[in-house]
């Protein structure tokens, strides 16, 4: 049949464009009570001496339990954990690894703990970092990220019981952080149908589970649903590229030392609005997973329902930092459906600062 060739959509859903999907070799153990299986999993991987990375100030509530389960396998612990993984902390942890002669690391906790362990592995919460080859380090006020297969954990143990001590407000912000991975996976420059399915299911699970966790923090099923959604978000994050939202959050975290998860919660609806017209199929899938008509407003409404911080002002971001943040975000942009326009980015940040309307 002759005539004009059909157009191919650039919005991640056209099979005619072709795609690449690489499956990561990660063993996942997911169950309530899965912590008890950890010694067997370490034996299976041939790990005899491990460094346990777990926040010390304040101490992780499950630290004594984990130490008891691991027993003599623990050669030592490292508790200097901080958001955005300052290079100095990573260097101190690497020195401990060299001193103790360990053959593996066990990270207990959320994204910051996992991020520190990754920084160590590179050279020697619900966030989903445990499923990715992505690492981030902060030095001199600049956060840089990269990908390296050496930092991807070989075993991930998901035990919903370990999340019961996570406060509802932290659970909510951390969950929105995970949800952001899946939102951006749907309009990623290298999106593919497999990851898009995973991302949409992740959004659905998080939107279902997180409100239940906030309403009833001891609900193990709600915790499991949220953790399942976060796991899928981690797969999405590790499989495709991230875009404007993550660039903004990395800029705000690295240059202004804003709290990672809550910054994601503030920025996400505004970043989605910025990209809405350029990524209509992605927005339709996000809206469907949330059960709403419009994706950006649905994301804002979910954050409000969860009671998370809704403005950069509340996070301590300075009003006179808007220009600098816009300059940094526009200077080295991530691939994004809509071109990065410096003035439009500043307007986005201003709306996020004041809590203005979610709009493009």
N, C-alpha and C positions, 0 to 999 in steps of 0.2 A: 504494500500500500504506500503510495507516494504522498507527498505533502509535507507540511511543516512538522518538525519533530516536537513531541510533547516537552513542556518545560519540566525541569527537575527542581523541586523545592529545595531551598537551602536550609530548611528548618529541621534538620535532623531526622525526618521520617521517610525520606525517599530511598528505597532500596536500590534504585537505578544508579545512585551515586557510588554505591559500593561502600564497604567499611572494613575496619580492622578490629578484631576483638581478641585480646590476649588474656588467657585465664591464669590467674596467679596461683602458684603452688602453696597455699596456706591451709593448714589443717585446723578446722573449727570444731570445738566441742561446746555445745549449747545445751544447758539443762540447769534447772534448779538443783543446787547441790553439786554442781560440776567441779567445784574447788577440790573435792576429795579425790578427783581423778588426776590432779596435777602431777603428783609424784610419778604415776605410771606414764603420763605423757612425756615427762622429762626423761624417764628411762628409755622410752621408745625413741626419743631423739638423741640419745647418747649423751645427755648433759648430766654431769656428776657434781660440778661445783658452779653455783650460780651467784650472781650479785643481785640482790633484791632491791629494786628501785621503788621507793614508796615515800610519799611526803612525810616529813618528820614534824613540821611545825605548821598546823597541828598534826599530830600523828593520825594516820589513816585508821579509822575505827576497826577495820578487819586485820590490821597488821599482826597482832598477837596470834590470831587464828591461822593466818597464812604461814607465819613462822613455825607454828606447831605442825602444820601439814607438811611443810617442806623438810623440817628437821635438819639433819646434818648436811643436806645438800646446799644449804645457805652458807657460802663462804664469807659473806659480809653484806651489809646494807648501805644504801646511800640515800639520804633524805633531803638533800638540798635541791628542792624542786621549785621552779618559778615559771610563770607564764612566759610564753614567747622564747623560752630556752636561751638565756644569755650565754654567750660563748664561754665566759669564765666558769660557769657552772658545769658546762660540758667538759671542759678541760680538766676540772677537778675530778669529775666522775671517771674520765679516761685514766687518770693517774691511779685511782683506786683499783680499776680493772687490771692495770698492769702490775700493781703491787700484789694483788691477791691471786693472780693467775687463774681467773675464772674461765669457764668454757661456754658461758651463756649468761643472759640477763633475763630476769623476770620482772616485769613492770606491773605494779599494783595501782590501779586508779585510772584517772581520766587522761585527757589529751596532753597535759603538761608533763605528766609522769612518762607517758608513752613517748612523747617528743624527746625528752631527755635521753631515754634508753636508745632511741633511734640515733641521736647525735653520737652516742658512744659507739653503737654498732657500725656507724658509717666509717669510722676510722679504726677501729679494732675489729568517762563520763558518759557519755553517749556520743562523743564527738566522731567516733569512727576511725580515728587515726591508726588504730591497731591493725586495720586491714589494708593499709596503703604503703607504697614505697616512697612516700613524700616526707620530707623532713624540713624543719625550719629553724633558723638560728638568728639571734638578734645581737648586733654589735654596733656601738656608736649611734644608737637610735634608728638603725635601719634593719628591718627584718627581711632576710632573704630565704627563699625556699628552693628546693630542688627535688629531683627524683633519683633514687638509686636502689636497685634491688637488694643491696646489702642491708638496708634498714627495715625491710619488710619482715615482720615476725614470722617464724615458721609454725608456731602454734598459738592459737587464740582460744582462751577459755572464757566463755560467757556464762556467768552464773547470776541470774536475777536476784538471788538472795544477797549477793554482795552489794547490790545497789540500794537496798532498803535503808541504809544509813545516809544516802545522798539526800540532802534537804530538798524539799519540793521546788524552791526557787532556783536552786542550782540545776536540778533535774530539768526544769522547764527551759532555762537558757541553754543548757548543754544540748537538749533535744532540738531546739531551733537551729543551733550550730550544725547538727547532723542533717537536719532537713535542708539547710542551705546547700549542702553538697549535692543532694539529689535534685534540687531546683536547677542548679547550674549544669548538672550533668545532662539535663533534658535539652539545653540549647548550646551545649559544648561544640566547638569547632570540629571535634572528632567524635561526636556522638554516634552511637550505633544502636540498632534495635534491641539488642540483648540488654545493654546497660540501661536503655530507656525504660524497659519493662521493670528492671530492678529498681530504678529510681522512682518510678510512679508508685510501686508497691511500698517502697520505703516511706514516701510522703503519706500514703494512706495509713500505714501502721503507726507512724509518729503522731499524726493528727488524731488518731483514735486513742492511742495509749497515753500521751502526755497529759491531756485534761484529766484522765482518770487517776494518774499518779499524783497530780496536784490536789485532787479532791480526796484521795485516799492513799497516802504515801505507803501504807503497808500492804497494799493490794499487789500480791505477787504476780498475778496474771497481767495487770496493767504494766508492771515493771518489765515483764517478759516481752509484752507487745512492743513497748518502747525500745527495749534492747534489740529486739529483732529488727525494728525499723532502722536503728542506728547501725547495726551490722550491715544491712543492705546499703545504707548511705556510704559507709566506708568502702564497700566494693565499688560503688559508683565513683567516689572520689579518686580511688586508686586506678581506675580504668580509663578515664577521660580527663580532658583539660578543664580547669576552672576558668571563670571569666571575671567580669567587672566586680561582682560582689566580693569575691575573695581578694581581689587586688585592693579594694577599699579597706577591707578589714585588716589585711596585712599592713597596709599603710598606717591606719589608725592605731593598731597595736604596737607596731615597731617604733613609730615616730612619736607617739603620744602616750604610750604605755597604758592603753585602755584595756580593760578586762576582755579576754578573747571571746568567750561565749556570749556575753551580754552585748558586745559590739555587733556580733552576727545578728542577734535578735533585733537590734535597732535598725540596722542597715538593710536587711533582706527585703522587706516590702518595697522600699524605695528603689533598690537595684532592680527588682523584678519589674517595677513600673517603668523604669528607664528602658528596659529591653522588651516591653510588652508588644509593641507594634512590630518589632523586628523579629520576634519569635512567637508567632501566633499559635503554632501547633504545640510548642512546649507549654505555653500559658493554658491552653485548653486541657492538657494532660494534668497540669498542676491543679487547676480548678476542679477537674473531675476527681482527683485523689482527695482533695479537701472537702468535696461536696458543696462547692460554692459556684457562683456565677462568674466572678472575676478573680483571677489568681492574686494580683498584688493586694487588693483589699482583703481577700481571704487570708493571706499571710499576716496582714496587719491585725485582723480580727482575732486570729488564733493567738498571736503574741499578747494581745490585750486580755483575752480570755485566760491565758496562763499567768497573767500578772507579772510579766517580765518588764524590764526597763524599756521604755519606748522612745527616749530621746538621748542624743549624744550629750546634751547639757547635763542630764542626770548622771552620766558616767564621768563627769568632770572634764569633758573636752572643752578647751577654751574657745570662746567666740572668735578670737583673733587668729585661730589656727585654721580657719576655713580655707584661706587662700593657699597656705602652705600645703595642706592636705590635698587640695585640688591639683596643685602643681605636681606633687609627688605621684599622684594616681595617674595623671595624664602623661608623665614623663616616660614611663616604661609600662604601657598598658598590656594586660593579658588579652589574648584573642577574645572578641566579644561580638555578639550578633549586631549590635548597633555601634557605629564608630564612636570612639571616645572623644568627646568634645569638652575641653577644659571648662568652659563657662557652664555647660549643662551639668557637669560633674559638681561644680561648686554649688549650683542651685539644688542639686540632689542632697548634698551634704547639709546645706542650710535647712532644707525641709526636715532632714533627720535630726538636726540640732534642735530645732524649735518644736518638732512634733507636728509639722504641717501636714497638709493633705498628701496622701499617697498618690502621686501623679507623675507623668513623664516630664 
